[in-house]
Amino acid sequence: MAQQKTYTMIKPDGVRNGHIGEIVNRFERAGLKIERMELGMVTDEQAKANYAEHEGKPFYDGLISYITSGPVVKMVVSGDGAVAKCRSLMGATNPAEAAPGTIRGDFGLIMDENVIHGSDSPESAEREIGIFFA
């Protein structure tokens, strides 16, 4: 697989519930490298830029409100096939459908607060890294 960079973000519920260390550890144990990591708030502008494809959908306003509601951990992660590897570690978007042993399967409780975000393609990763680490 090719070396890639991807963007991941531990969402407010993951930070609030104390899962930062375990999540970072899972990425590192999988052979991924944390190139950049920052604890901070997501601005309204960043949230809207990141979730622009969902604008107009019924859940959009709640998503923006939630992602800006508390601190998050923003990360640039790299390694062989980093996008796919991170997505596999995260598990299904809906925690109820996520396999045990995945981040969402182990720590996610509800769809609206599913612990972690990760880029879904190399193109999205490049765009999202630009949004959060301009």
C-alpha positions in Angstrom: 0.0 0.0 0.0 1.1 3.6 -0.6 2.1 6.0 2.2 -0.8 8.4 2.9 -1.8 11.1 5.2 -5.3 11.3 6.6 -7.3 13.5 9.0 -9.0 12.1 12.1 -10.7 14.0 14.9 -11.7 12.7 18.3 -15.1 14.3 18.8 -16.4 16.1 21.9 -17.9 12.9 23.4 -14.6 11.0 23.0 -12.7 13.8 24.7 -15.3 14.3 27.4 -15.4 10.5 28.2 -11.6 10.2 28.5 -10.8 8.1 25.4 -8.0 10.1 23.8 -5.1 7.9 25.0 -6.7 4.7 24.0 -7.7 5.9 20.6 -4.2 7.3 19.9 -2.7 4.0 21.2 -4.9 2.0 18.7 -3.6 4.1 15.8 0.0 3.7 16.9 -0.4 -0.1 17.5 -1.7 -0.4 14.0 1.6 1.0 12.7 0.3 4.5 12.0 2.2 7.7 12.9 0.6 10.7 14.5 2.3 13.6 12.6 0.3 16.4 14.2 -2.1 16.5 17.1 -3.9 19.4 18.7 -6.6 19.7 21.4 -8.9 22.6 20.7 -12.3 23.8 19.6 -13.7 23.6 16.2 -14.9 27.0 14.9 -18.3 27.4 13.3 -16.5 28.2 10.0 -14.4 25.0 10.2 -17.5 22.9 11.0 -19.5 24.3 8.1 -16.5 23.8 5.7 -16.0 20.2 6.9 -19.6 19.2 6.7 -20.7 21.3 3.7 -22.0 18.2 1.8 -24.6 17.8 4.5 -26.0 21.3 4.4 -29.7 21.3 4.1 -30.1 17.8 5.6 -32.3 17.4 8.7 -29.3 16.6 10.9 -27.0 19.4 9.7 -27.7 22.0 12.4 -27.4 19.5 15.2 -24.1 18.2 13.7 -22.6 21.7 13.6 -23.9 22.4 17.2 -22.5 19.2 18.5 -19.0 19.3 16.8 -18.5 22.9 18.2 -19.8 22.1 21.7 -16.6 21.1 23.3 -12.9 20.4 22.7 -11.8 17.9 20.1 -8.5 16.3 19.2 -7.5 17.1 15.6 -4.9 14.7 14.1 -2.9 14.2 10.9 -2.1 10.5 10.8 0.2 8.8 8.2 1.2 5.4 7.1 0.6 2.7 4.6 -3.0 2.9 3.4 -3.7 5.4 6.3 -7.2 6.3 5.1 -8.5 2.7 4.9 -6.6 1.6 8.0 -8.1 4.5 10.1 -11.6 3.8 8.7 -11.2 0.2 9.7 -10.1 1.0 13.2 -13.0 3.4 13.6 -15.7 1.0 12.6 -19.2 1.7 11.2 -20.5 5.2 11.5 -23.5 4.0 13.6 -22.0 2.7 16.8 -24.9 0.2 17.0 -23.6 -1.4 13.8 -19.9 -1.1 14.6 -18.0 -4.3 15.4 -16.6 -4.9 18.9 -12.9 -4.0 18.9 -13.4 -0.9 16.7 -13.3 2.6 18.2 -17.0 3.2 17.7 -17.9 -0.3 18.6 -16.2 0.0 22.0 -16.8 3.7 22.8 -19.7 4.9 20.7 -23.1 5.1 22.3 -25.4 6.8 19.8 -25.3 7.8 16.1 -25.3 11.6 16.9 -22.2 11.2 19.2 -20.0 8.6 17.6 -16.6 9.4 19.1 -14.5 10.0 16.0 -14.4 11.4 12.5 -12.0 10.3 9.8 -11.5 11.2 6.2 -13.2 8.9 3.7 -10.7 9.3 0.8 -7.2 10.8 0.1 -8.9 13.8 -1.5 -11.1 14.4 1.6 -8.0 14.0 3.8 -6.2 16.7 1.9 -9.2 19.0 2.1 -9.8 18.4 5.8 -6.2 18.8 6.8 -6.4 22.2 5.0 -9.5 23.1 7.0 -8.2 22.2 10.4 -4.4 22.8 10.0 -4.3 25.8 7.6 
